[in-house]
Structures are given as structure tokens and as C-alpha cells.
Amino acid sequence: QVQLVESGGGLVQPGGSLRLSCTASGFIFSATNMGWYRQAPGKQREFVATITSTTSTGETRYAESVKGRFTIFRDNTKNTLYLQMKRLKPEDTAVYYCKGVGIRGRDYWGQGTQVAVSS
């Protein structure tokens, strides 16, 4: 059974930092491309960052709006995906979702973790 469980969200002031985690189980994590997406109130879910599998190149890609502030990385020994977020802005407020790509022919999503950036 595939499971993706996000954690680490919360309330932070503008300019602050947070680290999100996504713990994976039920599939071969190291061989799976993973990503972070977010959905703000009243908006569609949008791409934040992706990282290819370690059996590929481990290549990362970022949305322009987060480039230079967010870092996606993975720890295959812990089956965990991370998103380090720095210099947070109010417009980063959203529910953040972890996504596993192409697991047994389909994509899987976690339940999401709320990030609120406000003074």
C-alpha cells in the first residue's frame, strides 16, 4: 500500500524558514521521481519542485517563484523527501503536497501540510 505522509508545516513570519518532510512507504522510493506541489486558497494546485530518482540523475527542477529560496532533496535511507524553504513570503501560503510519480502506473499524493506565512 503506497503511502505519502507530509509533515513540518506551520505558521511562520515573512522571511522565515520551514522544512517540510514527506515519508514514503509501499514502493521503491529510491527509484521514484518525487515532487512538491502547493495549492493556495481559491487557486489551482501548482508545481513547486521535483527531483528525479537516485537511479536516474537526482536532477532537481524548481518553479521560478521559488528558485533560490527552496531546496528539494531526498534521503533514500529514510525513504523521505524534503523541501527546505527559506525567505518565505506571504504568497507562499498554501497547502503543500508531496507527489510520487509513476508508481505502478499512476501518481500518488499525500494528504498535504499547511504552510502559512504571516506577521
C-alpha positions in Angstrom: 0.0 0.0 0.0 1.5 3.3 -1.1 1.6 6.0 1.5 3.0 9.5 1.4 2.8 11.5 4.7 3.7 15.1 4.8 4.7 17.0 8.0 6.5 20.1 9.0 4.0 22.8 8.0 3.0 25.6 10.3 2.8 29.4 10.8 6.0 31.4 10.1 6.7 35.1 9.7 7.8 36.5 6.4 11.5 35.9 5.9 11.4 32.8 8.0 12.2 29.2 7.2 10.5 25.8 7.3 11.4 22.3 6.3 8.7 20.0 5.1 9.1 16.2 5.1 7.3 13.5 3.2 7.7 10.0 4.5 7.1 7.3 1.9 6.2 3.7 2.1 4.9 0.9 0.0 7.1 1.4 -3.1 10.8 1.6 -4.0 11.4 5.2 -3.0 14.9 5.5 -4.4 13.7 4.5 -7.9 10.8 7.0 -7.9 10.7 10.6 -9.2 9.2 12.8 -6.5 7.8 16.3 -6.3 6.3 19.0 -4.2 3.2 20.9 -5.2 1.1 23.5 -3.5 -2.4 24.9 -3.5 -3.4 28.3 -2.2 -7.0 29.1 -1.3 -9.0 29.7 -4.4 -6.2 28.6 -6.7 -5.3 25.6 -8.7 -2.6 23.2 -7.4 0.8 24.3 -8.8 4.2 22.8 -9.3 6.9 23.8 -6.8 9.8 21.4 -7.3 10.7 17.9 -8.5 13.7 15.6 -8.0 14.4 12.6 -10.2 15.1 9.2 -8.8 18.6 8.4 -7.5 18.8 5.6 -10.0 18.5 8.4 -12.6 20.4 11.6 -12.1 18.9 13.1 -9.0 18.2 16.2 -11.0 16.1 18.9 -9.5 13.8 21.4 -11.0 12.0 24.4 -9.5 9.2 26.8 -10.2 10.5 30.3 -10.9 8.7 31.7 -8.0 10.7 29.6 -5.5 14.0 29.2 -7.3 16.9 30.3 -5.0 14.7 30.1 -1.9 13.5 26.5 -1.8 15.6 23.3 -2.0 14.2 19.8 -2.7 16.3 16.9 -1.6 15.8 13.3 -0.5 17.2 10.8 2.0 16.8 7.3 0.5 18.0 5.7 3.7 14.9 7.2 5.4 12.5 7.0 2.5 11.9 10.7 3.0 11.6 13.6 0.7 12.2 17.1 2.0 11.5 20.7 1.0 13.7 23.3 2.7 12.0 26.7 2.4 13.8 29.9 3.2 13.0 33.6 2.9 9.3 32.7 3.0 6.8 35.2 1.6 3.1 35.6 2.3 2.4 34.4 -1.2 4.0 31.0 -0.3 1.0 30.4 1.9 -0.7 27.2 0.7 -1.2 23.5 1.4 1.9 21.7 0.3 1.6 18.2 -1.2 4.1 15.5 -1.9 3.7 13.5 -5.1 5.2 10.2 -6.2 5.4 9.9 -9.9 4.6 6.8 -11.9 4.2 4.3 -9.1 2.8 1.1 -10.6 1.4 3.2 -13.4 -0.1 6.1 -11.6 0.8 9.1 -9.5 0.2 9.2 -5.7 -0.4 12.2 -3.5 0.0 12.8 0.2 -2.7 14.5 2.3 -0.9 17.8 2.5 0.5 20.1 5.1 -0.5 23.7 5.7 2.1 26.5 5.4 1.0 29.9 6.5 3.3 32.9 6.1 2.1 35.9 8.0 3.2 38.5 10.5 
